[in-house]
Amino acid sequence: MSLNAVSKHLRLLERAGLIRRRIQGREHHCSLEADPLRELASWTERYRGFWEKRLDALEGYLRARRAPRTKGRRGR
């Protein structure tokens, strides 16, 4: 990975508030800011059950649609 690519990723993480950068001379020291990640984990956990039920229902629907059709029906 190039230095430019690393710098671009670090800037993105910094803008998102996920890292803090401290510049000392030519060195850049980065540290993780975990609080936003904890907030995200908490938010997604609240919706986990809802989405698991919805995705299970979708899976059941798609499996039923894929099931072989009974004899006597004309193919579509």
N, C-alpha and C positions, 0 to 999 in steps of 0.2 A: 504494500500500500504506500502510495507516495506521501510526502510531507504535506503537500497541498490538500490531499484527500483527508488526512488526519486533522489538519487545521479546520477544514470545512465542517467535519463532524463535531469537533470540539466547539466551534462557534454555535452550531445548531443546538447542542446540549446546553450551552451556556445561556442562549436566548430562551430556551425552554425552562430555565431555572433548575436544571438537574445537576449542573456542576458549577463550581465557583473557581475562578482563575485568579491567581496572584502572580504578578510578573516581578521577577527579581533579576535585574540585569537582562541577560539574553535568555534566561530560563523562565519557563511558564510552569507554575505549579497548580495542578487542578485537584480539587477535592469534590467528592460526591455530596450533593444536597439530597438526602433521602426523604425528607418530608413530603415533597410533591409525589414521590412514588408511593408513599404510605397512603396519601389521600386517594390516589388513583386505585390502589388495591382495595381500599375500603369502599369506594364508589362501585367498582366492578363486582365486588362480593355481594352487594345488595341486590344486584340484578342477575346474579348467577343462576339461582333457582328458576327464575322466570324464563331465561333463555334456554336452560337445559330442557325444561318442559316443552317449550316451543320447538326446539330442534329435534327432540324425540318425536314429537307429533309429526313434524315434517318428514323425518326418516320413515315413520310408519306409513304415512301417506304415499311416499315414493316407492316403498317396498310393495305396497298393495297395488300400485299402478304397474309395477314391473312383473307382477305375478302372471303366470300363464293364463290365458283366457280359456274359458270352458268350451267344450266341443259344442258345435251347433251354431255358434256365433260366427258371423263372417268377419274376417280380418279387416282391419282398418288400415 
